[in-house]
Amino acid sequence: MSTDRGHAKLREEIKRELSAIVEFEARDPALKEAFPTVMDVQLSVDARYAKVFVALSASGVDKEAVLAAFRRDRGFFRSELAHRLTLRYTPELHFVLDETVERSLRLEKLLEEDSDEQGP
């Protein structure tokens, strides 16, 4: 039970530190204009691999270009994370676009359109 709690605490620490790094330290223009937000981090059982879910705040940005920028700069993010956290192994980062917010907005819009068609 305590290992689960420690794993969750590590996930939150990684999420918090990566959020700060992405927001304040990233210099890539593709990342700056997309206003990315770290939504979640999933760790492997041994905490050597982390899947980082990122949502984009700006609309109309090239998602593939932003994802490519994250992949290109993942060494930078990992080394910054290593400086901020005291871990035996800094996890290898894999960035994934989180489209949950976009999906929920689309679903909400569809539900509104459906209710408008049905009337009062």
C-alpha positions in Angstrom: 0.0 0.0 0.0 2.8 2.4 0.9 4.5 1.8 -2.5 1.3 2.8 -4.3 1.2 6.0 -2.3 4.9 6.6 -3.1 4.3 5.9 -6.8 1.4 8.4 -6.8 3.4 11.0 -5.0 6.3 10.6 -7.5 3.8 10.9 -10.4 2.5 14.2 -9.0 6.0 15.5 -8.4 7.0 14.7 -12.0 3.8 16.3 -13.3 4.4 19.5 -11.2 8.0 19.8 -12.2 7.4 19.1 -15.9 4.6 21.7 -15.9 7.0 24.3 -14.6 9.7 23.3 -17.0 7.4 23.3 -20.0 5.9 26.7 -19.0 9.0 28.6 -18.0 12.1 26.8 -19.4 11.1 25.6 -22.8 12.5 27.8 -25.6 11.2 26.0 -28.7 8.9 28.4 -30.6 6.5 25.6 -31.5 5.9 24.9 -27.8 5.7 28.6 -26.8 2.9 29.4 -29.2 0.9 26.2 -28.4 0.7 27.0 -24.6 0.9 23.3 -23.6 -0.3 22.0 -20.3 0.8 18.8 -18.6 -2.4 17.0 -17.8 -1.2 13.7 -16.4 1.8 11.4 -16.0 1.7 7.7 -16.1 4.7 5.8 -14.7 5.8 2.3 -15.4 6.0 -0.1 -12.5 9.7 0.5 -12.1 9.4 4.3 -12.7 11.9 4.2 -15.5 9.4 5.2 -18.2 6.9 8.0 -18.0 4.1 8.8 -20.4 3.3 12.5 -20.3 -0.1 13.6 -21.5 -0.1 17.2 -22.8 -3.0 19.3 -23.8 -2.7 22.3 -26.1 -4.4 25.5 -25.1 -4.0 27.4 -28.3 -6.3 26.6 -31.2 -5.2 26.3 -34.8 -1.7 25.1 -34.0 -0.1 22.2 -35.8 -0.4 19.3 -33.3 2.2 17.2 -35.1 4.8 20.0 -35.0 4.2 20.5 -31.3 4.5 16.7 -30.7 7.7 16.7 -32.8 9.1 19.5 -30.7 8.4 17.6 -27.5 10.1 14.5 -28.9 13.0 16.6 -30.1 13.4 18.3 -26.7 12.7 15.4 -24.4 16.4 15.1 -23.5 16.3 18.7 -22.2 13.1 18.0 -20.2 14.6 14.8 -18.8 17.8 16.5 -17.7 15.9 19.5 -16.2 13.8 17.0 -14.3 16.9 15.2 -13.1 18.2 18.4 -11.6 15.0 19.1 -9.8 14.2 15.7 -8.4 16.5 13.3 -6.5 15.8 10.0 -8.1 18.0 7.0 -8.7 16.8 6.9 -12.3 15.1 9.8 -14.1 12.3 8.3 -16.2 12.5 8.3 -20.0 9.8 10.6 -21.2 7.3 9.8 -23.9 5.0 12.7 -24.8 1.4 12.1 -25.9 -1.3 14.7 -26.9 -4.2 14.6 -24.5 -7.4 15.3 -26.5 -9.8 14.7 -23.6 -10.8 18.4 -23.3 -11.4 18.7 -27.0 -13.5 15.5 -27.0 -15.6 16.7 -24.1 -16.2 20.1 -25.8 -17.2 18.4 -29.0 -19.5 16.1 -27.1 -21.1 19.0 -25.3 -21.6 20.8 -28.6 -23.3 17.8 -30.1 -25.6 17.4 -27.0 -26.5 21.1 -27.3 -27.3 20.7 -31.0 -29.4 17.6 -30.2 -31.4 19.3 -27.5 -32.0 22.4 -29.8 -33.4 20.1 -32.5 -35.7 18.4 -30.1 -37.1 21.6 -28.8 -38.6 22.3 -25.3 
